[in-house]
């Protein structure tokens, strides 16, 4: 099976108009220097400014900065301040006289910094104190404090308001949701941006967690974001919800995660070498707690004959058999009695002539090995004042804790910056990643290994199952089967991993090219793959774009092969089934954003975007969404608020609307191929859903309030958010009468709300002059999701189902409610009713 996905975006028109609050004059004072961190390492992207004059600059890759103060300030003494998110701000007084001034800064790290520079929408660097929306940025050191196969898993516990759920298998995808699910049937994953390029995070396989998964099982081949090498990441910014990410359009309703990779810097022509290597041991974190009082069987009896029902309860897999008390005989009753017949040995799959009836308490745990993860990255970087570059190579070798399961990942990253002239600077980045895996374990009920172990007989000796090559005939089972403990419902787990091979590979390229041209002092034009943006110092941006999305999938499969061990289509014993799916989508957009800072403490911001989508009806395919925000730094507005306890206080508020179009092919009837032929003729069928040519865009409306505090000179910080968002006009299919000839129809209906709070608390209890520092971060999130309504006459929508239990979007309940049978209970006491020692089945209800 092969799949390719291609996402491209080209800017058609882009222009921004604005002026810096104060343009430097030719005869002013030139201020320059370097900003460094621990060990003298340069800090990139730090803000160095004179707040009183509203002039400043950002540091380059070498940590250097330079700007000019106006001549009108000559003869005065001002305060120069350096800031960077994740570091304690530093200030120094300087005297402006017209002569050049050099001032260096050394910043110390802090737990969570509320002031500094962060990467925001469209990759623009902004002062966090001027943002009216919630976002959180992690540095490379913060992100890599813990190691995992996917960079998404390394976010866990470090960002408030984010929920991450893994697939349960090594190398699988992770589902990440920011502040609750918005869509009933669409994706609830955030948009990922890497160096300005939107990354396809589509999961592969029916068991993919990032695609919602299938409770009945499948295989999870991982998601796109797991391809990135965490050691190559410089910063990761999480824009929480549509308020922070509205400029990205319809894909931003679920939030945006912006990733910036590491780059080279001015090293004076000398090269720099970095080497990172880690080794970890892996074991399953949690296994079920098993009882070891009763063995396989039913009604207190068990006698193995052929493992398929020929003996007494030997075709069953539940553990309701005789007590595991070490007996060697008497595992079945004397006919028509409840007395054990001690003349009959306890026949078992690995003791066909009888053996001790004992528990193997560690039989499930002993199946798993100790896994080993070896990861290394080497990088070379360097440059001068005209050019710089960084080249890295990474390699992951992972021996899974599931037998005969291995993963490899090879990555390379090359980026370079060239200052062509005093006005023109170019930048390019290219990443290549090759992923490979052998024998990924399945997921879900029907394919997951854990399904076997849920039903596993407690007397089963796992060591005996390692000899699966003995064949089923060796213990009375089918001659064409592997040696096993049960031939009705299960395969030998070692046979599954060693004789049912599964291999997959993925090659990926991610690239971007940009150019920055200095039109005149304070005004730059930036052209970049994915978007062309002209930006001025008042942070005003206007632009337009075209996004084309192409997805192709091709498959060929057969249900049987002629010769065992030869996995080739030419060896098919059953006529292969062919499959192909192609989809196209195009979105035209215009957008704009502007922020205005008044009195150096109050910032007003707004964005506007209009999209025209090819998946909506012609003439009705336009949808507009605006946003607005306000941020006020109270300690700058009222300096008297500052004291030995409170050093910084900011409040913020924002409102936003984000639209979303329909999936492809919802407007007209389509005829999917059956994948098989009628004689020599291809076969097609009419789709089972009625298309809707009147579909309109979904809308997500969101509002947010926030409070940010810094106390004890930055040694304690607090970042709090309250949010309320609602998504309506959902696009999904509802069931209709089969007499129509169809099963479902596409509609605009339904409303989901998410309300909640999240906060981040950072503390530095120990900080010494010698550099010893202990920092801790705590985060808390609470989200209340509610399906307000669906469609007229529809109270529930089944998202997934298995074993009489559904995952549903049910009106009046949280999204993803579990609906199924419950025990019958006494209404007064809540106790479970029993009948003859057995529990009584109650009605179906919401279980959680």
PEKATA-V249341 format. One record per helix or strand of 3 or more residues. SS is the DSSP state (hx for helix, st for strand). FROM is the first residue (numbers start at 1). LEN is the number of residues. If there is no record, write none. Layout:
SS&FROM&LEN  SS&FROM&LEN
//
This chain:
st&2&9  st&29&8  hx&38&3  st&47&4  st&55&4  st&64&6  hx&71&3  st&77&7  st&90&6  st&117&3  hx&121&3  st&125&3  hx&128&3  st&135&5  hx&140&4  hx&153&3  st&162&5  st&174&5  st&191&4  st&197&3  hx&209&3  hx&224&4  hx&230&3  st&233&7  hx&242&11  st&256&6  st&271&12  hx&365&3  st&371&13  st&387&13  st&406&14  st&424&15  hx&444&4  hx&449&6  hx&462&4  hx&468&3  hx&472&4  hx&493&7  st&503&18  st&523&6  st&531&6  st&540&18  hx&569&3  st&577&22  st&602&12  st&622&12  hx&634&4  hx&639&3  st&646&15  st&671&8  st&681&6  st&698&14  st&716&20  hx&738&3  st&744&24  st&773&17  st&796&7  st&805&6  st&817&7  st&841&6
//
